[in-house]
Amino acid sequence: MIAGIETNSSRDGFRFKIPNALPANYEIDYYLMLGEVYLRKKDKVGMANILYELRSKKGDFAFADALLTSLWKQAQGDEAQAEKILDTYIQKEANTYFRNLAKNMRTNLFLSGEDEKKSMIRMDCSKNKPYYSLCRVFRMQYYIDIPNGKEKDMHKHYVNIIRVSSPFFEDPYLEWIPLLDRIDEDLPSKFAFLGFAKEAIYFQKMMMDLEYTSDGQIGENSLERLSFFQVLASDYSAAEESLNQYLNVTKGKKSSFTNRIYVKLGVLSYLQKDYKKSLSYYLKLDFGNWSNNVLHPILNEPLSISGAKDLISVTVWKQQGTEAAIKALQKIQDPEKLGEDDLWPKLRTAQFLAEQNPELASRITDEIIYMAQGKGWRKIEYMATILQGYTQILRREYRRSTIELTKSRGILNDENRYLGSEFIRNFGFVFAHSASGKRGPISGNIKEALLDYQNTAAYEDIFFIRNYRAIQFTTELFWEQATQFLKDENDAWSLLDSLYKWNQIRSQLSSQTKPFAIAQVRFMDNQFKYLSGFQSPRESKFFDSTYVESRITESAYLTKMDEESVHKALDSAKVPAVFVMPFRDSLFVFLYQPKEAKKNALVWKEIRNNRSDSFEVLEAVREMTTSVKDAEQIQFYGNYEGLITLKSLKKDFGEKQISSFVFLFPSMEIIKPQSIVSWNCPFSASQFPSGTVQLVDKAYFEGSRILKDKERAHLWDFVSSNKNTDLGIDRTWSCKSSEGNWDEISLFRMYRRIDYRTVPKTIFYSQTVLGKSFWEEPATHLDWLRFWLHSGTRWILYQPKWRYADYTSPNAYSEFFRSKDEGILFTQSPL
């Protein structure tokens, strides 16, 4: 299909025919796409027909002629002649655009750079020019290869990569890129290692579509590579499906190949908590035909037979219980001389034994530690020492437990420090102190544990495999004991910090949506830490590339920018703040009083009720806020519970200005906007008092182009609708322009375009924008708020309906929250 017209089909074997009624630019693409098929099929007659037609047309068709001729020579093994053809074209071509296209193609076909990078020429692309899709790919390659690992401007480079890749998801003309696999077969991998899973999957599937179209099936290498990208995107069911397709394609192959796939499938089912299916995959392994090409999917290192059986035992434990798992491990026969690989199943046995027989588990673990220390096997020494710390709690040897846990910190060296887990170690201190019944200084351990656990909560099941985590000491038990300790200590600051993180983690784990656009990078960096062993053999060359360094650098930057802190945010706040924080069957109400000394500034109360509009909760807030009755303003933390409480109490606060903050970033100066802009399609200037609102083109309003005025507000008051897309349900705002054309703003498009250069300082919006009022669908509104405030917006002012005639100046919009209507002011950070 080109421009909505079917130009050729596999039904007639892609028989050559001259296209009718196609514009010249589309006709060129037709010949390139058909040539692509003939190259794969090695169809000499078909290629000759294309080249004859191209040479008879000349002009803009000349580059297509040179390109396909060069590729045909290359396919015949004549590299020198293939390169010479493009060189000759470049020397003769006077048009800079065509010459640069040829130079970029030559770079892709015949030159290789450090870390698989290409020295591309930056292209300016227009749909009015021929070879638009090729131009777009070359432009994207140019920006992908700019990051060199540790630049100060890394975030700017990442923003640019998102921008230049966006058209491929939005422009129907770019749904098929001619010759993409010839241009850069590793393009999907580059995106993946930079931290962009969705882009990697998109371009990998595009290449696979060509495979299927020309060959009638998809090759095993492509399927295994796709499954790796799907794992990185956390789409484990799709990855499983891809690997099962691999098995169908490779029926009859040696089990030394399929063993690698069955191990991956077993772990994928384990991660989906389908332990029965996981075990069924493992039972298909052929240990008599094992090879070193089998990687541990989680550790990303060669998997021995002992290691495989150790891995399988965790699924047996989940499916059949502790006794079955121990019996399976006991069947593993020791060699005459024990190596490190032979100790892991023994450590697994100790992990399973600990609860029912801690004495035996302790002896096994001691022997492993002793042998590991003598041999310098740091990884297993570390895991065993941590497990020993937990085993001693079960033995009621609490002092020894803390000694083992303390000792574990210095075992790993730089080479294997990635295997460390501070949350498991610090959880152990909390469990040991709680079990001993003695008061101890563990607030610091709780804080350190949560800092680490917050980034790894999604990988709990992996830590049972990778870190031999003690199975009796659950995360739920940690929360219970840590919260009780902080309550007993009346440590209000640490209690609020702990509950804030608990709610963040709970929200993160329950979310059905995966990170999008640049937000993928942090998520992907974690996926690489724990799931790199799902790679296909073709990805090994990228693990020590600058793409990895760039991803780590950008991930660290995003982590720093997203860092929230109860202490820092409230230390800089000037307005009293109320938090209503849920925890299990209770609600904790906190009040921050900025005029009090820090020790007394934060007070709290627990209500054994989980309804935030209940009489007990409302009375607790009323009672606590009497201490700040003279304050002119009060603010509530904008979680669901806090907002429901705010709604119920809004009238109780009299003339106070009320607002709600959504994040705990350090407070920043709030600058009132100097100008207000809105989309020119649904509005006309006559709707507003003169000089109050500037109307702009969609490209400026959605972030495709940059407005000069940084201190501005965007006014949103358009009807929305939902649209199903390949990426999920998208929210869109449509309008018919004065010329009679339909135009549209898409939320997904804005995800890719709103960045530090395009984000407005303030948003004004109405209930029309999201379909229903704030109180009818608070979750939908909170998603909207978090998107803008996380992107860098400082203020968001919600009003069910905006009466434009009432606002005779830009400042009038910012003052509405003084009124008694249903409006709410939301801020990025506490005021």
C-alpha positions, 0 to 999 in steps of 0.5 A, spaced: 500 500 500 502 506 498 498 513 499 492 508 500 493 504 494 494 497 493 500 497 488 502 490 488 501 484 492 504 477 494 498 474 491 501 474 484 508 473 487 510 480 487 510 480 479 513 486 476 508 491 473 508 499 472 504 503 477 498 507 474 496 514 477 501 515 482 505 521 484 512 521 482 514 521 489 510 515 491 512 512 484 519 512 487 517 509 493 514 503 489 520 501 486 524 501 492 519 497 496 519 492 490 526 492 489 527 490 496 523 484 495 526 482 489 533 483 493 531 478 498 528 473 493 534 474 488 529 475 483 534 478 477 529 479 472 524 483 477 530 487 478 532 488 471 525 491 470 525 496 475 532 498 473 529 499 466 524 503 468 528 507 473 533 509 467 528 511 462 525 516 467 531 519 470 531 526 474 529 524 481 529 517 479 536 517 478 538 516 486 533 510 486 537 507 480 544 508 483 541 505 490 538 499 487 544 497 482 549 498 488 545 493 492 544 488 487 551 488 486 553 487 493 548 482 494 552 478 488 558 479 493 561 484 489 562 489 494 568 493 490 563 495 484 557 496 489 561 501 492 564 504 486 557 505 483 554 510 489 561 513 489 560 515 481 553 517 483 555 522 489 561 525 484 556 527 479 550 529 483 549 536 483 543 537 488 545 537 495 539 533 497 540 527 493 548 527 494 547 527 501 542 522 501 547 518 497 553 519 502 548 517 508 546 510 504 554 509 502 556 510 510 550 505 512 552 500 507 560 500 507 562 504 513 563 501 520 564 506 526 566 505 533 560 502 537 556 501 531 555 508 530 555 511 523 557 518 521 551 521 518 550 527 515 544 531 518 538 531 513 532 536 513 526 533 510 520 535 507 514 531 504 514 535 498 521 532 496 522 525 494 525 519 498 522 522 504 522 516 508 529 515 507 531 522 509 527 521 515 531 515 517 537 518 516 535 524 520 534 519 526 540 516 525 544 522 526 541 524 532 541 517 535 549 517 534 550 523 537 550 521 545 557 519 547 556 516 554 557 521 559 555 528 556 553 534 560 547 535 554 545 528 555 538 530 556 538 534 550 540 529 546 535 524 549 529 529 548 531 530 540 531 523 539 524 522 542 522 528 537 525 525 531 523 518 532 516 521 533 513 522 526 514 514 525 509 513 530 504 518 527 505 519 519 502 514 515 507 515 510 512 512 514 509 506 516 513 502 511 521 504 510 524 501 504 530 498 505 530 499 512 534 492 514 539 494 509 540 501 512 541 499 519 539 492 521 541 494 528 537 500 529 532 496 533 538 494 538 540 501 538 534 504 541 533 498 546 540 500 549 539 507 549 533 505 553 527 506 548 523 499 548 517 501 544 521 504 539 525 498 538 519 493 538 516 498 532 522 498 528 524 490 529 516 489 527 517 493 521 523 489 519 519 482 520 514 485 516 518 485 510 521 478 512 514 475 512 512 479 506 518 476 501 520 470 505 513 467 507 515 466 514 519 470 520 526 468 521 528 465 528 533 470 529 528 476 528 523 472 533 528 471 539 531 479 538 523 481 538 522 477 544 528 480 548 525 487 546 518 485 549 522 483 555 525 489 556 518 493 555 515 488 561 510 485 556 512 478 558 506 474 555 508 477 548 515 475 549 513 468 551 509 468 544 515 470 540 519 465 543 514 459 542 513 462 534 521 461 534 520 453 536 515 452 531 520 455 526 526 451 528 522 444 529 527 439 528 533 443 530 538 440 536 536 441 543 542 445 544 539 450 541 532 449 544 535 449 551 536 456 551 529 458 549 526 453 554 530 456 559 527 463 557 520 461 557 520 457 564 523 464 567 517 468 563 512 464 566 515 464 573 515 472 572 507 471 570 506 467 576 504 461 572 508 456 575 505 450 572 507 452 565 514 454 567 515 447 570 512 444 563 517 448 559 523 446 564 521 439 563 523 439 556 530 441 557 535 436 555 541 436 560 544 430 555 545 435 550 547 442 554 551 447 551 555 454 553 550 458 549 545 457 554 545 464 558 541 465 565 536 470 563 537 474 570 544 473 571 546 474 564 552 469 564 553 462 562 548 457 565 551 450 567 546 444 568 547 445 576 545 452 575 539 450 571 537 445 576 538 451 581 533 455 577 528 450 576 528 448 584 525 455 585 519 454 580 518 447 584 518 451 590 512 455 588 508 450 585 509 444 589 512 446 596 518 446 600 519 439 601 518 437 593 523 443 592 528 440 597 528 433 594 529 435 587 535 439 589 538 433 593 538 429 587 543 433 584 550 429 584 556 432 587 562 432 582 569 429 586 571 436 586 566 442 588 566 448 584 562 455 585 557 452 580 556 446 585 555 450 591 549 454 589 544 448 589 546 447 596 545 455 598 538 454 595 537 448 599 539 452 605 534 458 603 528 452 603 530 449 609 531 455 614 524 456 616 523 448 618 530 447 620 534 453 621 540 449 625 541 445 619 540 451 614 546 455 618 551 449 618 550 448 610 551 456 610 557 456 614 560 451 610 559 455 603 561 461 606 568 458 609 569 455 602 567 461 598 572 465 602 578 460 601 577 460 594 575 468 593 568 466 590 565 473 592 558 472 589 556 466 593 560 468 599 555 475 599 549 471 598 550 466 603 552 471 608 546 475 607 542 469 608 546 467 614 544 473 617 536 472 616 537 464 619 540 467 625 534 471 626 530 464 626 535 461 631 534 467 635 541 469 635 540 476 634 547 479 635 550 474 630 544 476 625 546 483 625 554 481 625 553 477 619 548 483 615 554 488 617 559 484 614 556 482 608 556 490 606 564 489 604 564 483 600 562 485 593 568 488 589 566 493 583 566 487 578 560 484 582 557 490 586 551 490 581 548 483 585 548 487 592 541 488 595 541 494 600 534 493 601 534 486 603 540 487 608 537 493 611 530 489 612 534 484 615 536 489 621 529 491 622 527 484 622 532 482 627 531 488 632 523 487 632 524 480 633 529 481 639 524 486 642 529 491 644 529 498 642 535 500 637 537 505 632 534 502 626 530 509 623 536 509 618 536 502 616 528 503 614 530 509 610 536 506 606 532 500 605 526 504 602 531 508 598 533 501 595 526 498 595 523 503 591 527 502 585 526 494 585 519 493 588 517 490 581 523 485 581 521 482 588 520 475 585 527 475 581 530 476 588 528 470 590 532 467 584 538 471 584 539 473 591 537 467 595 532 472 599 529 468 605 522 466 604 519 467 611 521 474 611 516 478 607 516 485 604 509 486 608 512 483 614 517 489 613 512 494 612 508 492 618 514 492 623 517 498 620 511 502 621 510 500 628 517 502 630 516 509 627 509 509 631 512 507 637 518 512 636 513 518 635 518 519 629 513 523 625 518 525 619 520 518 618 513 515 619 511 520 613 517 519 609 515 511 610 508 512 608 509 516 602 514 511 599 509 505 601 503 509 597 508 511 591 510 503 591 503 501 591 501 505 585 507 503 581 505 496 582 498 497 581 499 501 574 497 498 568 500 503 564 508 502 562 512 508 561 512 512 555 517 516 551 523 519 555 520 516 561 522 509 559 529 510 560 529 509 567 525 503 567 529 500 561 535 501 565 532 497 571 530 492 566 537 491 563 540 490 570 535 484 572 533 481 565 539 482 560 540 474 559 534 474 555 538 477 549 539 474 543 546 472 541 546 478 536 545 483 542 552 481 545 556 487 542 552 492 545 553 491 552 559 495 552 557 500 547 556 508 549 549 506 548 549 503 554 553 509 558 548 514 555 542 510 558 546 510 564 547 517 564 540 519 562 537 514 567 541 518 573 539 525 570 532 523 570 532 519 577 535 526 580 530 530 577 524 525 579 527 525 586 522 527 592 523 528 599 519 529 605 524 533 608 527 538 603 520 539 600 517 541 607 523 545 609 522 550 604 514 550 604 511 556 607 504 554 608 501 549 612 500 542 609 495 537 610 497 529 608 492 524 609 496 517 608 492 510 607 496 504 610 492 498 610 486 499 614 488 506 617 489 513 615 494 517 618 493 525 618 499 529 618 499 537 619 506 541 617 506 547 621 512 551 618 512 556 623 514 551 629 521 548 630 522 542 626 522 538 632 515 540 633 513 542 626 510 535 624 504 532 628 500 526 626 494 522 628 492 515 626 485 513 625 483 506 624 478 507 618 480 507 611 474 512 609 477 519 608 471 523 608 469 519 615 467 523 621 473 521 624 478 523 619 474 530 618 474 531 625 482 529 626 483 534 620 479 540 623 482 539 630 489 539 628 488 545 623 486 549 629 493 550 631 494 554 624 487 558 624 490 564 623 494 562 616 491 565 610 493 559 606 492 552 607 494 546 602 493 539 602 497 533 599 494 531 592 493 524 593 486 521 592 485 521 600 487 528 601 483 531 595 476 527 598 478 530 605 479 537 602 472 536 598 469 535 604 472 540 608 473 546 603 467 550 606 470 549 613 476 554 612 472 560 611 476 565 607 483 561 607 486 560 600 486 553 599 491 549 594 493 542 593 500 540 591 502 533 587 509 532 588 514 533 594 520 536 590 523 542 593 519 548 593 520 553 587 519 560 586 512 560 582 512 565 577 505 568 575 504 567 567 505 574 563 501 571 557 496 566 556 495 562 549 490 557 547 489 553 540 487 557 535 482 552 531 476 551 536 477 559 538 476 566 535 479 572 538 472 575 539 471 570 544 476 573 549 476 580 552 481 584 548 489 582 550 487 577 554 489 570 550 493 569 544 491 564 539 496 560 536 497 554 531 496 547 534 504 545 533 506 551 538 500 548 543 502 541 543 509 542 543 512 541 536 514 548 535 517 552 541 514 559 543 519 564 545 515 566 551 517 561 557 513 564 562 506 563 559 500 559 561 496 554 556 488 555 556 485 548 555 477 548 554 476 543 548 471 537 548 475 530 548 474 523 545 478 517 546 481 513 540 484 506 540 491 506 537 497 500 537 499 504 543 493 503 547 487 508 548 489 515 546 485 522 548 484 527 543 481 533 542 479 535 535 476 541 531 474 543 524 478 549 522 475 556 519 478 553 512 473 547 513 479 542 515 479 537 521 485 538 526 487 534 532 491 534 538 493 527 541 495 526 548 500 521 546 503 526 541 504 531 547 508 525 551 513 525 546 513 533 545 512 536 551 519 537 554 523 543 558 523 547 552 516 547 550 512 546 557 508 552 559 509 554 567 501 554 568 495 550 565 488 553 566 483 547 564 475 546 564 472 539 566 470 539 558 477 537 557 477 530 560 469 529 559 467 529 566 468 534 572 474 533 577 470 529 583 466 525 578 473 522 575 478 524 580 483 518 577 483 521 570 484 528 572 490 526 577 493 522 571 492 529 567 495 533 573 501 528 574 503 529 566 503 536 566 506 537 573 512 532 572 513 535 565 515 542 569 508 546 569 508 549 576 501 551 577 494 548 574 488 551 575 482 547 574 475 550 573 469 546 571 467 552 567 471 558 564 467 565 563 472 568 559 468 575 559 469 575 567 477 575 566 479 582 563 487 581 564 491 575 564 492 576 572 485 575 573 485 567 571 490 566 576 486 569 582 480 565 581 482 560 587 480 566 592 472 565 590 468 560 593 466 556 587 468 549 585 475 551 582 482 548 585 489 550 584 494 545 584 501 546 585 507 542 583 511 542 590 508 545 597 508 552 597 
